Amino acid sequence: MKTVQDILEQKGRLVHTIDAGKTVLDAIGELANKGIGALVVVRDGKPVGLFSERDYTCKVILTGKRSENTPVGDVMTRELVVVGPETEVSECMALITEKRIRHLPVLDHGELMGLVSIGDIVKDIISEQQVVIEQLERYVYYS
């Protein structure tokens, strides 16, 4: 069974982070500039939360907060659901579905080593299913 490690080897380990003391305006600028949907929020280099487009709309825009002076740490999602590199892809899909989240930081012995998204997980599952379909087609064709 494929693991998070396999996904990270394909997509890379680059994780975009932002310090908890930076403003929401800084964070949405990063999201827009990088073309991503979430940033891992860090304090003293350690992950303490996640800031996503959803956090921005629900906790800033809809509550009337100002992006220019609201710290990311005040509006980030604090309950980090994390996985390890050995976590199976199917377990990631179950977590994403159960917790209704879109991103899973990957920690190895407390160190941030990657971030997998629902898109990464779905892409991997579809790829695996395509391999099985091709194998079955060959089996049927050559039988």
C-alpha positions as CSV (number, residue, x, y, z in Angstrom):
1,M,0.0,0.0,0.0
2,K,1.3,3.5,-0.8
3,T,2.2,5.9,1.9
4,V,2.6,9.6,2.4
5,Q,6.3,9.1,1.9
6,D,5.6,7.9,-1.6
7,I,3.5,11.0,-2.4
8,L,6.2,13.3,-1.0
9,E,8.8,11.7,-3.1
10,Q,6.8,12.5,-6.2
11,K,5.5,16.0,-5.3
12,G,8.4,17.2,-3.2
13,R,8.7,18.3,0.4
14,L,8.4,22.1,0.0
15,V,6.0,23.4,2.7
16,H,5.0,27.0,2.7
17,T,4.8,28.4,6.2
18,I,4.0,31.7,7.9
19,D,4.8,32.9,11.4
20,A,1.9,33.2,13.7
21,G,2.6,36.8,14.3
22,K,2.3,37.9,10.7
23,T,-0.9,39.5,9.5
24,V,-3.7,37.9,7.7
25,L,-2.9,40.2,4.8
26,D,0.6,38.7,4.7
27,A,-0.9,35.3,4.6
28,I,-3.4,35.8,1.9
29,G,-0.7,37.5,-0.2
30,E,1.4,34.3,0.2
31,L,-1.6,32.1,-0.8
32,A,-2.2,34.2,-3.9
33,N,1.5,34.5,-4.9
34,K,2.2,30.8,-4.4
35,G,-1.1,29.6,-5.9
36,I,-1.9,27.5,-2.9
37,G,-4.8,26.9,-0.5
38,A,-3.1,26.8,2.9
39,L,0.0,27.7,4.9
40,V,1.3,25.9,7.9
41,V,1.5,28.4,10.7
42,V,4.7,28.2,12.8
43,R,5.9,29.7,16.1
44,D,9.6,29.5,16.8
45,G,9.9,27.2,13.8
46,K,7.4,24.6,15.1
47,P,3.9,24.0,13.5
48,V,1.1,25.4,15.6
49,G,-1.7,25.6,13.2
50,L,-2.9,25.9,9.6
51,F,-4.2,29.0,7.8
52,S,-6.4,28.3,4.7
53,E,-8.8,30.2,2.4
54,R,-11.6,28.8,4.5
55,D,-10.1,30.4,7.7
56,Y,-9.9,33.7,5.8
57,T,-13.5,33.7,4.7
58,C,-15.1,32.3,7.9
59,K,-12.9,33.9,10.6
60,V,-11.9,37.2,9.0
61,I,-14.3,38.3,6.2
62,L,-17.5,37.1,7.8
63,T,-16.6,38.4,11.3
64,G,-15.6,41.8,10.0
65,K,-12.0,41.6,11.1
66,R,-9.3,43.6,9.3
67,S,-6.7,41.6,7.4
68,E,-4.1,44.4,7.8
69,N,-4.0,44.1,11.6
70,T,-5.2,40.6,12.5
71,P,-2.5,38.2,13.4
72,V,-2.6,34.8,11.6
73,G,-2.3,33.1,15.0
74,D,-5.7,34.6,16.0
75,V,-7.6,33.0,13.2
76,M,-5.7,29.9,12.2
77,T,-7.1,26.4,12.7
78,R,-5.5,25.3,15.9
79,E,-6.4,21.6,15.8
80,L,-3.7,20.3,13.6
81,V,-4.5,16.9,12.2
82,V,-1.1,15.5,11.2
83,V,0.2,12.3,9.6
84,G,3.6,10.7,9.5
85,P,5.5,9.6,6.4
86,E,4.5,6.0,7.0
87,T,0.8,6.8,7.0
88,E,-1.0,4.9,4.3
89,V,-2.8,7.0,1.6
90,S,-6.1,5.2,2.4
91,E,-5.8,6.4,6.0
92,C,-5.2,10.0,4.8
93,M,-8.4,9.8,2.8
94,A,-10.3,8.5,5.8
95,L,-8.9,11.4,8.0
96,I,-9.7,14.0,5.4
97,T,-13.2,12.7,4.9
98,E,-13.9,12.2,8.7
99,K,-12.5,15.6,9.8
100,R,-13.7,17.5,6.8
101,I,-10.3,19.0,6.1
102,R,-8.2,19.6,3.0
103,H,-4.6,19.5,4.2
104,L,-2.5,17.2,6.3
105,P,0.9,18.4,7.6
106,V,3.4,15.6,7.6
107,L,5.6,15.4,10.7
108,D,8.5,13.0,11.4
109,H,9.7,13.0,15.0
110,G,8.2,16.5,15.5
111,E,9.8,17.9,12.3
112,L,7.6,19.3,9.5
113,M,8.6,17.4,6.4
114,G,5.8,18.0,4.0
115,L,2.1,18.8,3.4
116,V,-0.4,16.7,1.5
117,S,-3.7,18.0,0.3
118,I,-6.9,16.3,-0.7
119,G,-5.8,16.9,-4.3
120,D,-2.6,14.9,-3.7
121,I,-4.5,12.1,-2.2
122,V,-7.2,11.9,-4.9
123,K,-4.5,12.1,-7.6
124,D,-2.6,9.2,-6.0
125,I,-5.8,7.0,-5.6
126,I,-6.8,7.7,-9.2
127,S,-3.3,6.8,-10.4
128,E,-3.4,3.5,-8.5
129,Q,-6.8,2.7,-9.9
130,Q,-5.6,3.3,-13.4
131,V,-2.8,0.9,-12.9
132,V,-5.2,-1.8,-11.7
133,I,-7.5,-1.1,-14.7
134,E,-4.6,-1.4,-17.1
135,Q,-3.5,-4.7,-15.5
136,L,-7.0,-6.1,-15.7
137,E,-7.4,-5.0,-19.4
138,R,-4.1,-6.8,-20.2
139,Y,-5.2,-9.9,-18.4
140,V,-8.5,-10.0,-20.2
141,Y,-6.9,-9.2,-23.6
142,Y,-4.2,-11.9,-23.3
143,S,-6.4,-14.5,-21.7
